[in-house]
């Protein structure tokens, strides 16, 4: 794995961290929230520049379920990000305060909805690349060969995270946030800060694992399928 590729992965990871931190508005405060969001968008621009070849190869993409779903997810993520960016500018009180105040309550609602949809779609995006992520983990920790015990432990941990993710969806009212329903039930950061991030991480884990195993079932059901592996060689490029 080249240093440049490793740097790109670190930047992508930082963008994901900034997304999660951005969700904790009532803990960060407005200025820190806007700074985190701005840096996240700059990193996303860099991510798309690095992966510009993927867009050029779209007409040549194989028309199979995984590839088509990946295109759909990437398109949905792009739309959600654009909505998040547009509403960010409209309701900004710090970095874009020089603009006329166009943002109101509805715009803030759309901003919140877009943010949580971005969280879910990013988790789906990562779930589609789970074998690649596992391959990177194997290289990082110097793991060679396979181990039934290690596989069993990892699957048990994944199952536990998924169960916690279901509870987290209920505790954070994710369904209401994704459907733009009115809610005054916000996380109390004075009681617990770590709890919020654990819940968000569990939701991401639930969606990632659900995406991964759903795609495995689809691949398994396809006629003439090829046997797949849970860990793939580390690529030199990562598509959006």
C-alpha positions in Angstrom: 0.0 0.0 0.0 1.6 3.3 -1.1 1.9 6.3 1.2 -0.3 8.3 -1.1 -3.1 5.8 -0.9 -2.7 5.6 2.9 -2.9 9.4 3.1 -6.1 9.3 1.1 -7.6 6.7 3.5 -6.7 8.9 6.5 -8.4 11.9 4.8 -11.5 9.8 4.1 -11.5 8.6 7.7 -11.2 12.2 8.9 -14.1 13.3 6.8 -16.2 10.5 8.4 -15.2 11.6 11.9 -16.1 15.2 11.1 -19.5 14.0 9.8 -20.2 12.3 13.2 -18.9 15.3 15.1 -21.1 17.6 13.1 -24.2 15.7 14.3 -23.4 16.7 17.9 -24.3 20.4 17.3 -25.5 21.0 20.8 -22.2 19.8 22.2 -19.9 21.5 19.7 -21.6 24.9 19.5 -22.3 26.7 16.2 -18.8 28.0 15.3 -17.1 24.6 15.8 -20.0 22.9 14.0 -19.6 25.1 10.9 -15.8 24.7 10.9 -16.1 20.9 11.1 -18.7 21.0 8.3 -16.5 23.2 6.1 -13.5 21.0 6.5 -15.6 17.9 5.8 -16.8 19.4 2.5 -13.2 20.3 1.5 -12.1 16.7 2.2 -15.1 15.4 0.2 -14.1 17.6 -2.8 -10.6 16.1 -2.5 -12.1 12.6 -2.3 -14.0 13.1 -5.6 -11.0 14.6 -7.3 -8.9 11.6 -6.4 -11.7 9.2 -7.7 -12.5 11.2 -10.8 -11.7 8.2 -13.0 -14.7 6.3 -11.5 -17.1 8.9 -13.0 -15.4 8.5 -16.3 -15.8 4.8 -16.3 -19.5 4.9 -15.4 -20.6 4.1 -19.1 -18.4 1.0 -18.9 -19.7 -0.3 -15.6 -21.0 -3.9 -15.6 -24.8 -4.0 -15.3 -24.9 -6.3 -12.3 -26.8 -5.8 -9.0 -23.8 -4.7 -6.9 -22.5 -2.2 -9.5 -25.9 -0.7 -10.1 -26.7 -0.4 -6.4 -23.3 1.2 -5.9 -24.2 3.8 -8.6 -27.5 4.4 -6.9 -26.0 4.9 -3.5 -23.3 7.2 -4.8 -26.0 9.3 -6.6 -28.1 9.4 -3.4 -25.1 10.5 -1.4 -24.3 13.2 -3.9 -27.8 14.6 -3.7 -27.9 14.4 0.2 -24.5 16.2 0.3 -25.6 18.9 -2.0 -28.7 19.4 0.1 -26.6 19.5 3.2 -24.2 22.1 1.7 -27.0 24.3 0.3 -28.8 24.4 3.7 -25.5 25.0 5.5 -24.9 28.1 3.6 -28.4 29.4 4.1 -28.5 28.9 7.9 -24.8 29.8 8.6 -24.4 32.3 11.4 -20.6 32.4 11.4 -18.7 31.5 8.2 -21.3 32.8 5.8 -22.8 35.5 7.9 -22.2 38.0 5.1 -25.0 36.5 3.1 -28.7 37.5 3.5 -30.5 35.5 6.2 -32.5 33.1 4.0 -32.6 30.2 6.4 -35.6 29.6 8.6 -37.0 26.7 10.7 -37.9 24.6 7.6 -34.4 25.0 6.2 -32.9 23.9 9.5 -35.2 20.8 9.4 -34.0 20.0 5.9 -30.4 20.4 7.1 -31.0 17.9 9.9 -32.7 15.4 7.7 -30.0 15.7 5.1 -27.3 15.2 7.7 -28.8 11.9 9.1 -29.5 10.6 5.6 -25.8 11.3 4.8 -24.9 9.2 7.9 -27.0 6.3 6.7 -25.9 6.5 3.0 -22.2 6.8 4.0 -22.7 3.6 6.1 -24.2 1.8 3.1 -21.3 3.1 1.0 -18.8 1.6 3.5 -20.8 -1.6 3.7 -20.4 -2.1 0.0 -16.7 -1.9 0.5 -16.5 -4.1 3.6 -14.2 -6.7 2.0 -11.8 -3.9 1.0 -11.8 -2.5 4.6 -11.2 -6.0 6.0 -8.3 -6.4 3.6 -6.8 -3.1 4.8 -7.2 -4.1 8.4 -5.4 -7.4 7.7 -2.5 -5.5 6.1 -2.4 -2.9 8.9 -2.2 -5.6 11.7 0.0 -8.0 9.7 -2.6 -10.8 9.7 -1.8 -13.6 7.3 -4.0 -16.7 6.6 -7.4 -17.4 8.1 -8.6 -18.4 11.5 -12.1 -19.8 12.2 -11.9 -18.6 15.8 -11.0 -15.1 14.7 -13.8 -15.1 12.2 -16.3 -16.3 14.8 -15.3 -13.6 17.2 -15.5 -10.9 14.6 -19.0 -12.1 13.5 -20.1 -12.1 17.2 -18.9 -8.6 17.7 -20.6 -7.5 14.4 -23.9 -9.1 15.7 -23.6 -7.3 19.0 -23.0 -4.0 17.3 -26.0 -4.5 15.0 -28.2 -5.3 18.0 -27.0 -2.2 19.8 -27.6 -0.3 16.5 -31.3 -1.2 16.6 -31.5 0.1 20.1 -29.6 3.3 19.1 -32.0 3.9 16.2 -34.9 3.9 18.7 -33.0 5.9 21.4 -32.0 8.7 18.9 -35.3 8.6 17.1 -33.6 8.0 13.8 -36.8 7.2 12.0 -38.3 10.6 12.9 -35.2 12.4 11.9 -35.0 10.6 8.5 -38.7 11.4 7.8 -38.6 15.1 8.9 -41.1 14.6 11.7 -41.3 17.1 14.5 -39.5 16.1 17.6 -38.3 17.9 20.7 -36.4 14.8 21.9 -32.7 15.8 21.6 -29.8 14.1 23.2 -28.8 15.5 26.5 -25.0 16.1 26.2 -24.8 17.3 29.8 -25.6 13.8 31.0 -23.4 11.9 28.5 -21.2 12.8 25.5 -19.7 9.4 24.8 -23.2 7.8 24.8 -24.2 9.9 21.7 -21.1 8.9 19.7 -21.5 5.2 20.7 -25.1 5.3 19.5 -24.1 6.9 16.2 -21.3 4.4 15.7 -23.7 1.5 16.5 -26.2 2.8 13.9 -23.4 3.1 11.3 -22.3 -0.5 12.2 -25.8 -1.8 11.9 -26.2 -0.3 8.4 -22.8 -1.3 7.2 -23.2 -5.0 8.3 -26.8 -5.1 7.0 -25.5 -3.8 3.6 -22.7 -6.3 3.5 -24.7 -9.4 4.3 -27.6 -8.3 2.1 -25.2 -8.0 -0.9 -23.7 -11.4 0.0 -27.2 -12.9 -0.1 -27.9 -11.3 -3.5 -24.5 -12.5 -4.8 -25.3 -16.0 -3.5 -28.7 -16.1 -5.2 -27.3 -15.0 -8.5 -27.0 -17.8 -11.1 -23.4 -18.5 -12.2 -22.1 -16.7 -9.2 -18.4 -16.6 -8.3 -17.3 -17.6 -4.8 -16.5 -14.5 -2.8 -14.1 -13.9 0.1 -14.5 -11.8 3.2 -11.1 -10.2 2.7 -9.8 -8.9 -0.7 -6.4 -7.6 -1.7 -5.9 -4.0 -0.9 -6.6 -1.9 -4.1 -4.6 1.1 -5.2 -7.7 3.1 -5.9 -11.0 3.3 -4.1 -14.2 4.3 -6.0 -16.7 6.8 -4.5 
